[in-house]
Amino acid sequence: MRKLVYYVATTLDGFIAGPDAADPSGQDYFPVTPDLVQFIVENHPETLPAPARKALAIDGAGRVFDTVVEGRHSYEIGLAAGLTNAYPHLRHIVFSRTMTASPDPDVQLVSSDPSSFVRELKAETGGDIWLVGGGKIAAALLPEIDRLILKLNPSVIGSGVPLFDGSFSSYLFEPVDEVALDGGVRVLTYDRRRA
């Protein structure tokens, strides 16, 4: 069965973006260092947006993911940058109850229950499903998340968009891998602990 994987950069204090909820890429608390780029290219090149893939001459299918899911707020970060589909090389799904039409024919809008929809996706054949963000959709999908891959940055920002922005609920994950990059990022992988 396919896995839903929350693959995201976070600060030490658990934030995936600053208080303005804008694109955090390249901010001083999320520096894009050469070793981080190399790690992404070698392990998850499909998670790079189309302009970065073009600049790095990356083509072809993904290594891990063939589908990306995200919430409306995360999707709108790409729209603000002029990208109606930042990941045209993946099946792209946006969860929104307020958007009525997709700005891109290859981006599927879903207004139904995210958990039910993701369970259906997981039952299909194919690669894993990448949850790109944000915090609200991550909290809504927490019961369905099978793996966390956290690019843990050595920074503290005090407030912002939390890794999971929802009500209290408790789920246990167990560490399965850790990669320490020279630039200071630690890539931590956790799998959901099954009873």
BALOBA-1460 file (C-alpha; in Angstrom, 3 decimals):
// residues 195
<rec num="1" residu="m" x="0.000" y="0.000" z="0.000"/>
<rec num="2" residu="r" x="1.177" y="3.524" z="-0.745"/>
<rec num="3" residu="k" x="2.332" y="5.708" z="2.143"/>
<rec num="4" residu="l" x="1.370" y="9.270" z="2.939"/>
<rec num="5" residu="v" x="4.651" y="11.005" z="3.755"/>
<rec num="6" residu="y" x="4.876" y="14.448" z="5.345"/>
<rec num="7" residu="y" x="8.195" y="15.649" z="3.931"/>
<rec num="8" residu="v" x="8.847" y="19.178" z="5.135"/>
<rec num="9" residu="a" x="11.416" y="21.607" z="6.527"/>
<rec num="10" residu="t" x="10.952" y="22.654" z="10.132"/>
<rec num="11" residu="t" x="12.657" y="24.732" z="12.784"/>
<rec num="12" residu="l" x="13.802" y="23.319" z="16.115"/>
<rec num="13" residu="d" x="10.680" y="24.778" z="17.699"/>
<rec num="14" residu="g" x="8.355" y="23.132" z="15.182"/>
<rec num="15" residu="f" x="7.476" y="25.820" z="12.635"/>
<rec num="16" residu="i" x="7.302" y="25.294" z="8.866"/>
<rec num="17" residu="a" x="6.957" y="28.983" z="7.991"/>
<rec num="18" residu="g" x="7.134" y="32.359" z="9.686"/>
<rec num="19" residu="p" x="4.211" y="34.344" z="11.127"/>
<rec num="20" residu="d" x="3.404" y="35.805" z="7.683"/>
<rec num="21" residu="a" x="2.878" y="32.243" z="6.297"/>
<rec num="22" residu="a" x="4.846" y="33.266" z="3.192"/>
<rec num="23" residu="d" x="7.293" y="31.057" z="1.296"/>
<rec num="24" residu="p" x="10.010" y="30.215" z="3.827"/>
<rec num="25" residu="s" x="12.491" y="28.869" z="1.260"/>
<rec num="26" residu="g" x="15.815" y="30.625" z="1.529"/>
<rec num="27" residu="q" x="14.935" y="32.566" z="4.683"/>
<rec num="28" residu="d" x="17.791" y="32.790" z="7.175"/>
<rec num="29" residu="y" x="16.039" y="30.171" z="9.318"/>
<rec num="30" residu="f" x="15.682" y="27.817" z="6.301"/>
<rec num="31" residu="p" x="18.908" y="28.341" z="4.333"/>
<rec num="32" residu="v" x="19.206" y="26.424" z="1.087"/>
<rec num="33" residu="t" x="22.763" y="25.159" z="1.342"/>
<rec num="34" residu="p" x="24.582" y="23.187" z="-1.374"/>
<rec num="35" residu="d" x="24.593" y="20.014" z="0.733"/>
<rec num="36" residu="l" x="20.829" y="20.273" z="1.266"/>
<rec num="37" residu="v" x="20.253" y="20.695" z="-2.473"/>
<rec num="38" residu="q" x="22.486" y="17.683" z="-3.136"/>
<rec num="39" residu="f" x="20.548" y="15.610" z="-0.595"/>
<rec num="40" residu="i" x="17.228" y="16.540" z="-2.211"/>
<rec num="41" residu="v" x="18.506" y="15.840" z="-5.731"/>
<rec num="42" residu="e" x="19.864" y="12.444" z="-4.690"/>
<rec num="43" residu="n" x="16.898" y="11.334" z="-2.574"/>
<rec num="44" residu="h" x="13.719" y="13.245" z="-3.492"/>
<rec num="45" residu="p" x="14.280" y="15.144" z="-6.766"/>
<rec num="46" residu="e" x="10.541" y="15.100" z="-7.467"/>
<rec num="47" residu="t" x="10.004" y="17.454" z="-4.505"/>
<rec num="48" residu="l" x="11.814" y="20.268" z="-6.285"/>
<rec num="49" residu="p" x="9.457" y="22.667" z="-8.070"/>
<rec num="50" residu="a" x="9.554" y="22.747" z="-11.867"/>
<rec num="51" residu="p" x="11.818" y="25.838" z="-12.194"/>
<rec num="52" residu="a" x="14.430" y="24.273" z="-9.878"/>
<rec num="53" residu="r" x="14.237" y="20.950" z="-11.721"/>
<rec num="54" residu="k" x="14.798" y="22.772" z="-15.011"/>
<rec num="55" residu="a" x="17.770" y="24.732" z="-13.623"/>
<rec num="56" residu="l" x="19.320" y="21.503" z="-12.314"/>
<rec num="57" residu="a" x="18.513" y="19.549" z="-15.519"/>
<rec num="58" residu="i" x="16.379" y="17.039" z="-13.614"/>
<rec num="59" residu="d" x="13.835" y="15.159" z="-15.662"/>
<rec num="60" residu="g" x="11.800" y="12.000" z="-15.428"/>
<rec num="61" residu="a" x="9.675" y="10.270" z="-12.848"/>
<rec num="62" residu="g" x="10.160" y="10.625" z="-9.130"/>
<rec num="63" residu="r" x="12.149" y="8.208" z="-7.007"/>
<rec num="64" residu="v" x="9.654" y="8.008" z="-4.151"/>
<rec num="65" residu="f" x="6.556" y="10.103" z="-4.876"/>
<rec num="66" residu="d" x="4.207" y="10.229" z="-7.830"/>
<rec num="67" residu="t" x="1.533" y="12.356" z="-6.138"/>
<rec num="68" residu="v" x="1.661" y="15.589" z="-4.150"/>
<rec num="69" residu="v" x="-1.114" y="16.833" z="-1.861"/>
<rec num="70" residu="e" x="-1.336" y="20.184" z="-0.156"/>
<rec num="71" residu="g" x="-3.687" y="22.685" z="1.388"/>
<rec num="72" residu="r" x="-4.888" y="25.853" z="-0.281"/>
<rec num="73" residu="h" x="-2.552" y="28.149" z="1.665"/>
<rec num="74" residu="s" x="0.520" y="26.188" z="0.563"/>
<rec num="75" residu="y" x="-0.747" y="26.100" z="-3.014"/>
<rec num="76" residu="e" x="-1.249" y="29.868" z="-2.999"/>
<rec num="77" residu="i" x="2.461" y="30.370" z="-2.236"/>
<rec num="78" residu="g" x="3.202" y="28.895" z="-5.668"/>
<rec num="79" residu="l" x="0.448" y="30.966" z="-7.257"/>
<rec num="80" residu="a" x="1.977" y="34.130" z="-5.781"/>
<rec num="81" residu="a" x="5.252" y="33.144" z="-7.470"/>
<rec num="82" residu="g" x="3.454" y="32.742" z="-10.803"/>
<rec num="83" residu="l" x="3.278" y="28.937" z="-10.742"/>
<rec num="84" residu="t" x="-0.164" y="27.454" z="-11.292"/>
<rec num="85" residu="n" x="1.411" y="24.005" z="-10.978"/>
<rec num="86" residu="a" x="4.782" y="23.884" z="-9.223"/>
<rec num="87" residu="y" x="4.902" y="20.092" z="-9.645"/>
<rec num="88" residu="p" x="3.699" y="19.244" z="-13.167"/>
<rec num="89" residu="h" x="5.749" y="16.031" z="-13.036"/>
<rec num="90" residu="l" x="3.487" y="14.715" z="-10.218"/>
<rec num="91" residu="r" x="-0.226" y="14.172" z="-9.833"/>
<rec num="92" residu="h" x="-1.092" y="17.410" z="-8.003"/>
<rec num="93" residu="i" x="-4.014" y="17.620" z="-5.560"/>
<rec num="94" residu="v" x="-5.067" y="20.687" z="-3.563"/>
<rec num="95" residu="f" x="-7.532" y="20.462" z="-0.690"/>
<rec num="96" residu="s" x="-9.765" y="23.511" z="-0.498"/>
<rec num="97" residu="r" x="-13.316" y="24.278" z="0.485"/>
<rec num="98" residu="t" x="-13.162" y="27.823" z="-0.876"/>
<rec num="99" residu="m" x="-11.541" y="27.528" z="-4.330"/>
<rec num="100" residu="t" x="-14.202" y="26.778" z="-6.920"/>
<rec num="101" residu="a" x="-12.020" y="26.367" z="-10.003"/>
<rec num="102" residu="s" x="-8.459" y="25.201" z="-10.461"/>
<rec num="103" residu="p" x="-6.107" y="27.741" z="-12.037"/>
<rec num="104" residu="d" x="-4.396" y="24.830" z="-13.821"/>
<rec num="105" residu="p" x="-6.036" y="21.921" z="-15.662"/>
<rec num="106" residu="d" x="-3.498" y="19.505" z="-14.164"/>
<rec num="107" residu="v" x="-4.159" y="20.534" z="-10.554"/>
<rec num="108" residu="q" x="-7.082" y="18.685" z="-9.006"/>
<rec num="109" residu="l" x="-9.146" y="20.519" z="-6.401"/>
<rec num="110" residu="v" x="-10.741" y="18.391" z="-3.686"/>
<rec num="111" residu="s" x="-13.361" y="19.830" z="-1.348"/>
<rec num="112" residu="s" x="-14.383" y="16.548" z="0.291"/>
<rec num="113" residu="d" x="-12.952" y="15.081" z="3.494"/>
<rec num="114" residu="p" x="-9.142" y="14.972" z="3.101"/>
<rec num="115" residu="s" x="-8.696" y="11.794" z="5.171"/>
<rec num="116" residu="s" x="-11.228" y="9.808" z="3.164"/>
<rec num="117" residu="f" x="-9.740" y="11.029" z="-0.088"/>
<rec num="118" residu="v" x="-6.196" y="10.131" z="1.005"/>
<rec num="119" residu="r" x="-7.303" y="6.657" z="2.105"/>
<rec num="120" residu="e" x="-8.605" y="6.127" z="-1.439"/>
<rec num="121" residu="l" x="-5.304" y="7.397" z="-2.885"/>
<rec num="122" residu="k" x="-3.329" y="5.048" z="-0.643"/>
<rec num="123" residu="a" x="-5.350" y="2.078" z="-1.912"/>
<rec num="124" residu="e" x="-4.365" y="2.843" z="-5.514"/>
<rec num="125" residu="t" x="-1.207" y="1.459" z="-7.102"/>
<rec num="126" residu="g" x="1.779" y="3.720" z="-7.549"/>
<rec num="127" residu="g" x="4.440" y="5.569" z="-5.640"/>
<rec num="128" residu="d" x="4.086" y="7.217" z="-2.271"/>
<rec num="129" residu="i" x="2.089" y="10.394" z="-1.684"/>
<rec num="130" residu="w" x="3.918" y="13.545" z="-0.628"/>
<rec num="131" residu="l" x="2.188" y="15.879" z="1.792"/>
<rec num="132" residu="v" x="3.952" y="19.184" z="1.166"/>
<rec num="133" residu="g" x="1.991" y="21.279" z="3.713"/>
<rec num="134" residu="g" x="0.723" y="23.293" z="5.368"/>
<rec num="135" residu="g" x="0.114" y="22.915" z="9.038"/>
<rec num="136" residu="k" x="-3.690" y="22.830" z="8.911"/>
<rec num="137" residu="i" x="-3.932" y="20.103" z="6.279"/>
<rec num="138" residu="a" x="-1.144" y="18.191" z="8.059"/>
<rec num="139" residu="a" x="-3.200" y="18.252" z="11.262"/>
<rec num="140" residu="a" x="-6.308" y="17.129" z="9.362"/>
<rec num="141" residu="l" x="-4.364" y="14.278" z="7.747"/>
<rec num="142" residu="l" x="-2.368" y="13.264" z="10.839"/>
<rec num="143" residu="p" x="-4.359" y="10.020" z="11.278"/>
<rec num="144" residu="e" x="-3.330" y="9.033" z="7.721"/>
<rec num="145" residu="i" x="0.363" y="10.008" z="7.844"/>
<rec num="146" residu="d" x="2.570" y="6.919" z="7.640"/>
<rec num="147" residu="r" x="5.981" y="8.585" z="7.586"/>
<rec num="148" residu="l" x="7.506" y="11.894" z="8.624"/>
<rec num="149" residu="i" x="10.639" y="13.161" z="6.894"/>
<rec num="150" residu="l" x="11.661" y="16.314" z="8.700"/>
<rec num="151" residu="k" x="14.422" y="18.556" z="7.403"/>
<rec num="152" residu="l" x="15.246" y="19.887" z="10.869"/>
<rec num="153" residu="n" x="16.963" y="23.260" z="10.646"/>
<rec num="154" residu="p" x="19.149" y="24.529" z="13.496"/>
<rec num="155" residu="s" x="16.958" y="27.575" z="14.030"/>
<rec num="156" residu="v" x="14.344" y="28.861" z="16.459"/>
<rec num="157" residu="i" x="11.818" y="31.479" z="15.323"/>
<rec num="158" residu="g" x="9.362" y="31.608" z="18.232"/>
<rec num="159" residu="s" x="6.139" y="31.746" z="16.225"/>
<rec num="160" residu="g" x="4.774" y="30.992" z="12.799"/>
<rec num="161" residu="v" x="2.969" y="28.170" z="11.022"/>
<rec num="162" residu="p" x="3.259" y="25.052" z="13.191"/>
<rec num="163" residu="l" x="4.198" y="21.665" z="11.781"/>
<rec num="164" residu="f" x="0.709" y="20.520" z="12.811"/>
<rec num="165" residu="d" x="-1.870" y="23.283" z="13.260"/>
<rec num="166" residu="g" x="-4.879" y="21.629" z="14.840"/>
<rec num="167" residu="s" x="-6.458" y="20.359" z="18.005"/>
<rec num="168" residu="f" x="-4.736" y="18.042" z="20.443"/>
<rec num="169" residu="s" x="-4.289" y="14.438" z="19.365"/>
<rec num="170" residu="s" x="-1.574" y="11.926" z="20.149"/>
<rec num="171" residu="y" x="0.175" y="9.647" z="17.652"/>
<rec num="172" residu="l" x="3.460" y="7.808" z="18.130"/>
<rec num="173" residu="f" x="6.195" y="7.580" z="15.527"/>
<rec num="174" residu="e" x="9.519" y="5.761" z="15.755"/>
<rec num="175" residu="p" x="12.838" y="6.927" z="14.304"/>
<rec num="176" residu="v" x="14.092" y="4.927" z="11.331"/>
<rec num="177" residu="d" x="16.797" y="7.125" z="9.800"/>
<rec num="178" residu="e" x="18.862" y="10.228" z="10.411"/>
<rec num="179" residu="v" x="21.196" y="12.091" z="8.062"/>
<rec num="180" residu="a" x="23.322" y="14.958" z="9.385"/>
<rec num="181" residu="l" x="24.259" y="17.437" z="6.672"/>
<rec num="182" residu="d" x="27.366" y="19.599" z="6.955"/>
<rec num="183" residu="g" x="25.307" y="22.800" z="6.673"/>
<rec num="184" residu="g" x="23.513" y="21.982" z="9.923"/>
<rec num="185" residu="v" x="20.266" y="20.413" z="8.704"/>
<rec num="186" residu="r" x="19.419" y="16.989" z="10.114"/>
<rec num="187" residu="v" x="17.046" y="14.921" z="8.001"/>
<rec num="188" residu="l" x="15.004" y="12.813" z="10.420"/>
<rec num="189" residu="t" x="12.735" y="10.002" z="9.248"/>
<rec num="190" residu="y" x="10.024" y="8.529" z="11.470"/>
<rec num="191" residu="d" x="7.492" y="5.819" z="10.717"/>
<rec num="192" residu="r" x="4.123" y="5.573" z="12.441"/>
<rec num="193" residu="r" x="4.254" y="3.114" z="15.287"/>
<rec num="194" residu="r" x="1.746" y="0.350" z="14.641"/>
<rec num="195" residu="a" x="0.054" y="-1.448" z="17.531"/>
